[in-house]
Amino acid sequence: MNRRLFLATALSSSRIFGANDLLRIGFIGLGGRARWLLENEKFPGAEIVAMADCFLPQCDKAAALKPEFAQVAKYQDYRKLLEQEKLDAVFIETTTHARALIALQAMQLGLDVYAEKPLTLTVEEGQLLVRAVERYKRVLQTGTQQRSIPINAWASKFIREGGLGKVREVIACNFEPPKAWTARPEQPVPAGLDWDLWCNQTELRPFHEELRGRWAWYWDYDGGGQSWGVSGWGTHALDQVQCALGTDTTGPVEIWLEGEGERPAVMMKYASGTVLKMNGKPRPDHSDLGAIFVGEKGTLEIKRGTLVADPGLLKDAPPDTVEGPGENSFHIANFFDCIRTRKQPNAWVEAGHRSTSVCHLTNVCRELGRKLKWDPLKEQFVDDAEASRKLARPRRKGYELPKNV
């Protein structure tokens, strides 16, 4: 993207909104999550005007969901969408390994960003996103919608402000690690798929439908994005922990393992003395999207849209939010409000980066199999060069992160 285009787009996109001005929104990545949002959620004060997916038939599926999407512009290459459409913001619903680069390019062009979770594949990507939001004066909302669900927000504030007294420990699920991809026989690339663009920063592997369909299971593309995976439901749970502990700009100081095998429990200690224990057994519902907080004054479990607590703790809590269509409405509305007001959104970039970093720290500790000390100010492991090298990854030529952020 040349400098002239960058300057022209950045200047035109930072507009002042009138009371009746519709936000012009683009969607990048039209897989299952994006289509669920488009079909089940409302976008008040906004219009969806463009979609992009490197597998172009995904755009057709999404455009068929509602009559108002019939005239939406469709692109196979998201870069053309960013360059050619006059947008206010984009929803980035892509694979995890592609997300950070797209978000950075969008912000360089003056757009605000709703970035699905997990926000990043590496700690380095998160650091760049934090810097980019500041440099380009953008709004970035991470897709950890529990931050905006009223009862979850109330519970987090209750704990932060001492409702449980000092929090001694937090118990979360023992989340699954990512898997290693093993080579499969090459299959024909489906019509309409730009496989090079899909692979993005990663190795240009031979196409296989298992890889495209279940990418979130595998290390090169995500940190364990399946339901009970570290960066799947684990992202929501660990973000809930960070939010309730008031550690949105920091993180743990020690990480270690308890147990053996492929899935040892991961423990983390914060500077406050609170210990996060990821040793809970997976449960057959969505309870593992939150965590159990044990404090001096009692115990409070935060789930998605509901709470379980000792008697008397919930007397001022708002009503539950039912899971399903509409549960993201608070988060989307908060994002749109912040586009107009330029306020900090509920799941702002630093909070999203720090919570996702806890996922990355979990994976690094398991990979190395030893106790680690973490400096949350410098965002480096203490006296451990091998561990610190795992905060970034080599990227394929043509998909490098921008150097001027």
Buried (B, 14 or more C-beta within 10 A) or exposed (E): EEEEEBEEBBEEBBEEEEEEEBBBBBBBBBBEBBBBBBEBBEBEBBEBBBBBBBBBBBBEBBBEBEEEBEEBBBBBBBBEBBBEBEBBBBBBBBBBBBBBBBBBBBBBBBBBBBBBBBBBBBBBBBBBBBEBBEEBEBBBBBBBBBBBBBBBBBBBEBBBEEBBEEBEBBBBBBBBBBBEBEEEEEEEBEEBBBBEBBBBBBEEBEBBEEBBEBBBBBBBBBBBBBBBBBBBBBBBBBBBBBBBBBBBBBBBBBBBBEEEEEEBBBBBBBEEEBBBBBBBEBEEEBBBBBBBBBBEBBBBBBBBBBBBBEEEBBEEBBEBBEBEEEBBBBBBBBBBBBBBEEEBBBBBBBBBBBBBBBBBBBBBBBEBEEEBBBEBEEBBBEEBEEBBEBBBBEBEEEBEBEEEB
